[in-house]
Amino acid sequence: MLKISFTDFWIDFNEKNNLITNILNELFNSEILFTKPNKADVCFVSICGKKHKKVIEKYNEKCILFLGENIRPNKYKVPFSLTSDFNSYGGTNMRLPLWYFEIDWFRTNIGIIKVDEIEKKLINYGQLTADDIANRKDCITIFNNPEGSRMDMLKELEKIMYVEKYGTLFHNPLGPKTNKSFINKFFPVYSDYQSKIEKMTNFKFNFCPENSLFPGYYTEKCFHAKIAGCIPIYFADYHVHNDFRKESFINMYDYLEFQDLSKYLSEVKKDYSHLAKLANEPLLKSIPKLNSIKDFLLKSITSIRK
């Protein structure tokens, strides 16, 4: 029996049905007991709150940190971590990009795509035609905070094409909220993501830059856009090609100046055959695997329980 606790994970987080727990159920034959940190063998902590600080301070030796934000794990000085970073920090960190949580790996009705649908929707070429693209509106963007340079980029983009804006920042939320707390204004839940993807199917482009850059920090943004058949106008560092095929999205990072991107978009926005080809390009090179994450969790937990 493995006793675990979760502290300061996001709104709508289900401790009994999430990627980490589902992996542990497989590793430990479903012999998992959920308890409080003081009684747990392993304390899983994240940072969507303030309680994690006390847990890390008091039970440091049995903590595994999960970070969905663009923050380095060595700041928290815990034994092990799961983050988006490529860096293993001497074998104490395993890369677990946030977009992995969008996949229903274990068929437990979470995420926005089932694992057996990945090949069809994200590895095989799409079937959109030039007419399909021509009948769509120009661009949609959906975000809730103005971090980074995304507002400046948005203003420049609106000089080229119509951009329909959604999110609390624009006083135009998308989909019902299951929880009205302050933090949920900034951390969407799966019901929001389903509404988002449904809405995006009506647009050619999705303006979806990351709010900050770091090797490995690639969230759900491209993932959602490609499932909807949108062309992502993305912003991430050049290592993103380790995760996503470069032909499948437009990366603003690849342009020296936004004016260069503006020129390209102005030239192609009415070339519906070209846009259909871009929209049909698959996002992923191959079906992602969980093997290394499973191995890391097993080794980490074994070390903690010694």
C-alpha positions as CSV (number, residue, x, y, z in Angstrom):
1,M,0.0,0.0,0.0
2,L,1.3,3.4,-1.0
3,K,0.0,6.4,1.0
4,I,0.1,9.7,-0.9
5,S,-1.0,13.3,-0.5
6,F,-1.6,16.1,-2.9
7,T,-1.2,19.8,-1.9
8,D,-1.8,23.0,-3.9
9,F,-2.7,21.4,-7.2
10,W,-5.1,23.4,-9.5
11,I,-8.8,24.0,-9.3
12,D,-10.8,21.0,-10.5
13,F,-7.9,18.7,-9.7
14,N,-9.2,15.2,-8.9
15,E,-6.7,13.4,-6.7
16,K,-8.2,10.1,-7.6
17,N,-8.3,10.6,-11.3
18,N,-5.3,12.4,-12.8
19,L,-2.2,11.5,-14.8
20,I,0.0,11.0,-11.7
21,T,-2.4,8.9,-9.7
22,N,-3.3,6.8,-12.8
23,I,0.4,6.0,-13.3
24,L,0.8,5.1,-9.6
25,N,-2.3,2.9,-9.8
26,E,-0.6,0.9,-12.6
27,L,2.8,0.8,-10.8
28,F,1.3,-0.3,-7.4
29,N,-1.6,-2.4,-8.6
30,S,-4.2,0.2,-7.5
31,E,-3.1,-0.1,-3.9
32,I,-3.1,3.6,-3.3
33,L,-4.4,5.4,-0.1
34,F,-5.0,9.1,-0.1
35,T,-4.2,10.8,3.1
36,K,-2.7,14.0,4.7
37,P,0.9,14.9,4.3
38,N,1.8,13.9,7.9
39,K,0.6,10.4,7.2
40,A,1.8,10.0,3.6
41,D,4.7,8.0,2.3
42,V,5.0,10.5,-0.5
43,C,3.8,14.1,-0.6
44,F,3.0,15.5,-4.1
45,V,3.1,19.3,-4.0
46,S,2.4,22.0,-6.6
47,I,2.2,25.7,-6.2
48,C,-1.5,26.8,-6.8
49,G,-1.8,28.0,-3.2
50,K,0.3,28.6,-0.1
51,K,0.0,25.3,1.8
52,H,2.9,23.7,-0.2
53,K,5.4,25.9,1.6
54,K,4.7,24.3,5.0
55,V,4.5,20.8,3.5
56,I,7.9,21.2,1.9
57,E,9.4,22.7,5.0
58,K,8.0,20.0,7.3
59,Y,8.2,16.9,5.1
60,N,10.9,17.8,2.6
61,E,12.5,14.4,2.4
62,K,9.3,12.8,1.0
63,C,8.2,15.5,-1.4
64,I,7.8,15.2,-5.2
65,L,7.1,18.6,-6.8
66,F,5.0,19.1,-9.8
67,L,5.4,22.5,-11.7
68,G,3.1,23.5,-14.5
69,E,4.4,27.0,-14.6
70,N,7.7,28.3,-16.1
71,I,9.7,28.1,-12.8
72,R,12.8,26.1,-12.1
73,P,12.4,23.2,-9.6
74,N,15.7,23.8,-7.8
75,K,14.2,26.9,-6.3
76,Y,12.1,24.6,-4.0
77,K,14.9,22.3,-2.9
78,V,12.8,19.1,-2.9
79,P,14.3,15.6,-3.5
80,F,12.4,15.0,-6.8
81,S,10.3,17.0,-9.3
82,L,8.2,16.7,-12.4
83,T,8.4,19.8,-14.6
84,S,8.5,20.9,-18.2
85,D,12.3,21.4,-18.0
86,F,14.6,19.3,-20.2
87,N,17.3,19.5,-17.5
88,S,17.3,16.5,-15.2
89,Y,19.1,18.5,-12.5
90,G,21.4,15.6,-11.7
91,G,18.7,13.0,-12.1
92,T,16.2,14.6,-9.7
93,N,13.8,16.0,-12.3
94,M,11.8,14.3,-15.0
95,R,10.2,16.2,-17.8
96,L,6.4,16.1,-17.8
97,P,5.2,18.8,-20.2
98,L,1.8,20.3,-19.3
99,W,0.3,19.2,-22.6
100,Y,0.6,15.5,-21.5
101,F,-2.3,16.3,-19.1
102,E,-4.6,16.9,-22.1
103,I,-4.4,13.2,-23.0
104,D,-6.8,10.6,-21.5
105,W,-3.9,8.0,-21.2
106,F,-5.8,5.5,-19.1
107,R,-9.3,5.9,-20.5
108,T,-10.7,7.4,-17.3
109,N,-12.5,10.3,-19.0
110,I,-10.1,13.1,-18.3
111,G,-8.3,15.5,-20.7
112,I,-9.5,16.5,-24.1
113,I,-8.3,13.6,-26.3
114,K,-8.2,9.9,-25.8
115,V,-4.9,8.2,-26.2
116,D,-6.2,6.0,-29.1
117,E,-7.3,9.1,-31.0
118,I,-3.9,10.7,-31.1
119,E,-2.8,9.0,-34.3
120,K,-5.9,10.1,-36.2
121,K,-6.0,13.7,-34.9
122,L,-2.4,14.6,-34.3
123,I,-0.1,12.3,-36.3
124,N,-2.1,11.7,-39.5
125,Y,-2.5,14.5,-42.0
126,G,-5.8,16.4,-41.7
127,Q,-8.5,16.5,-44.4
128,L,-9.4,20.2,-44.5
129,T,-10.0,21.7,-48.0
130,A,-9.3,25.2,-49.2
131,D,-13.1,25.8,-49.2
132,D,-13.3,24.7,-45.5
133,I,-10.7,27.3,-44.6
134,A,-12.3,30.0,-46.8
135,N,-15.5,29.7,-44.8
136,R,-13.8,30.3,-41.5
137,K,-13.3,33.6,-39.7
138,D,-9.7,35.0,-39.5
139,C,-8.4,34.5,-36.0
140,I,-9.3,33.7,-32.4
141,T,-7.4,34.3,-29.2
142,I,-8.3,33.1,-25.7
143,F,-6.3,34.1,-22.6
144,N,-6.9,35.5,-19.2
145,N,-3.9,37.5,-18.3
146,P,-1.6,40.0,-20.1
147,E,1.7,38.4,-19.1
148,G,4.7,38.7,-21.4
149,S,4.5,40.6,-24.6
150,R,1.3,39.0,-25.8
151,M,-0.7,42.2,-25.7
152,D,1.8,44.0,-27.9
153,M,1.8,41.1,-30.3
154,L,-2.0,41.1,-30.4
155,K,-2.2,44.8,-31.3
156,E,0.2,44.2,-34.2
157,L,-1.8,41.1,-35.4
158,E,-5.0,43.1,-35.3
159,K,-3.5,45.4,-37.9
160,I,-3.5,42.5,-40.3
161,M,-6.6,40.5,-39.6
162,Y,-9.7,40.4,-37.5
163,V,-9.1,38.7,-34.1
164,E,-12.0,37.6,-32.0
165,K,-11.0,37.8,-28.3
166,Y,-12.1,35.7,-25.4
167,G,-11.2,35.4,-21.8
168,T,-11.6,37.3,-18.5
169,L,-9.1,39.9,-19.7
170,F,-11.5,40.9,-22.5
171,H,-14.6,40.6,-20.3
172,N,-15.7,37.8,-22.7
173,P,-15.4,34.5,-20.9
174,L,-15.8,31.3,-22.9
175,G,-18.0,28.5,-21.4
176,P,-19.4,28.1,-17.9
177,K,-17.1,28.0,-14.8
178,T,-17.6,25.2,-12.4
179,N,-16.0,27.1,-9.7
180,K,-16.2,30.9,-9.2
181,S,-13.1,31.4,-7.0
182,F,-10.5,34.1,-7.9
183,I,-7.9,31.5,-8.8
184,N,-10.2,29.8,-11.3
185,K,-10.4,33.0,-13.3
186,F,-6.8,32.3,-14.3
187,F,-6.7,28.5,-14.3
188,P,-9.2,27.0,-16.7
189,V,-10.9,23.7,-16.1
190,Y,-11.6,20.9,-18.7
191,S,-15.1,22.2,-19.4
192,D,-13.5,25.5,-20.4
193,Y,-11.1,23.7,-22.7
194,Q,-13.9,21.8,-24.4
195,S,-15.7,25.1,-25.1
196,K,-12.5,26.6,-26.3
197,I,-11.8,23.9,-28.8
198,E,-15.4,23.9,-30.1
199,K,-15.2,27.6,-30.7
200,M,-11.8,27.5,-32.4
201,T,-13.2,25.2,-35.1
202,N,-14.7,28.3,-36.7
203,F,-11.4,30.1,-37.3
204,K,-8.3,29.8,-39.6
205,F,-5.8,30.9,-36.9
206,N,-5.4,30.7,-33.2
207,F,-3.2,33.4,-31.7
208,C,-1.8,31.4,-28.7
209,P,1.7,32.6,-27.5
210,E,3.3,31.3,-24.4
211,N,3.5,34.0,-21.7
212,S,7.2,33.3,-21.2
213,L,10.0,31.3,-22.8
214,F,12.2,28.5,-21.5
215,P,13.4,25.3,-23.1
216,G,10.7,22.7,-22.6
217,Y,8.0,25.1,-21.5
218,Y,5.3,24.2,-24.0
219,T,1.7,24.1,-22.7
220,E,-1.6,23.0,-24.1
221,K,-1.9,25.9,-26.6
222,C,-0.7,24.3,-29.8
223,F,-2.3,21.0,-28.8
224,H,-5.8,22.6,-28.5
225,A,-5.4,24.6,-31.7
226,K,-4.4,21.5,-33.8
227,I,-7.3,19.4,-32.4
228,A,-9.6,22.1,-33.5
229,G,-8.1,22.3,-37.0
230,C,-6.7,25.8,-36.4
231,I,-3.3,27.1,-37.4
232,P,-1.5,28.1,-34.2
233,I,0.3,31.4,-34.2
234,Y,2.5,30.4,-31.4
235,F,5.5,31.8,-29.5
236,A,8.1,29.4,-27.9
237,D,11.8,28.9,-28.1
238,Y,13.4,26.8,-30.9
239,H,13.6,23.7,-28.8
240,V,9.8,23.3,-29.2
241,H,10.6,21.3,-32.3
242,N,11.5,18.5,-29.9
243,D,7.8,18.2,-29.1
244,F,5.9,19.6,-32.1
245,R,6.6,19.4,-35.8
246,K,7.8,22.8,-37.0
247,E,5.6,22.5,-40.2
248,S,2.4,22.4,-38.2
249,F,2.4,25.9,-36.7
250,I,3.7,29.4,-37.1
251,N,6.3,30.2,-34.4
252,M,6.8,34.0,-33.9
253,Y,10.2,33.1,-32.5
254,D,11.4,32.2,-36.0
255,Y,10.9,35.8,-37.2
256,L,13.5,38.5,-36.4
257,E,10.8,41.2,-36.2
258,F,7.0,41.0,-35.9
259,Q,6.9,43.0,-39.2
260,D,8.5,40.0,-40.9
261,L,5.7,37.8,-39.6
262,S,3.1,40.5,-40.5
263,K,4.4,40.4,-44.1
264,Y,4.1,36.6,-44.3
265,L,0.6,36.6,-42.8
266,S,-0.6,39.4,-45.1
267,E,0.7,37.4,-48.1
268,V,-0.9,34.0,-47.2
269,K,-4.1,34.9,-45.3
270,K,-6.2,34.7,-48.6
271,D,-4.2,31.7,-50.0
272,Y,-6.7,29.1,-48.7
273,S,-4.9,26.2,-50.3
274,H,-1.7,27.1,-48.5
275,L,-3.6,27.6,-45.2
276,A,-5.4,24.2,-45.6
277,K,-2.0,22.5,-46.1
278,L,-0.7,24.2,-43.0
279,A,-3.8,23.4,-41.0
280,N,-3.6,19.7,-42.1
281,E,0.1,19.3,-41.0
282,P,0.2,16.9,-38.0
283,L,1.4,18.3,-34.7
284,L,3.2,15.2,-33.4
285,K,6.0,13.1,-34.9
286,S,4.9,10.0,-33.0
287,I,2.7,8.8,-30.2
288,P,4.0,10.1,-26.9
289,K,5.0,7.6,-24.3
290,L,4.9,7.5,-20.5
291,N,7.7,4.9,-20.0
292,S,10.4,7.3,-18.7
293,I,7.9,9.1,-16.4
294,K,6.8,5.7,-14.9
295,D,10.4,4.7,-14.4
296,F,11.3,8.0,-12.7
297,L,8.3,7.8,-10.3
298,L,9.0,4.3,-9.4
299,K,12.7,5.0,-8.6
300,S,11.8,8.3,-6.8
301,I,9.2,6.6,-4.6
302,T,11.5,3.7,-3.9
303,S,14.2,6.1,-2.8
304,I,11.9,8.1,-0.6
305,R,10.5,5.0,1.1
306,K,14.0,3.6,2.0
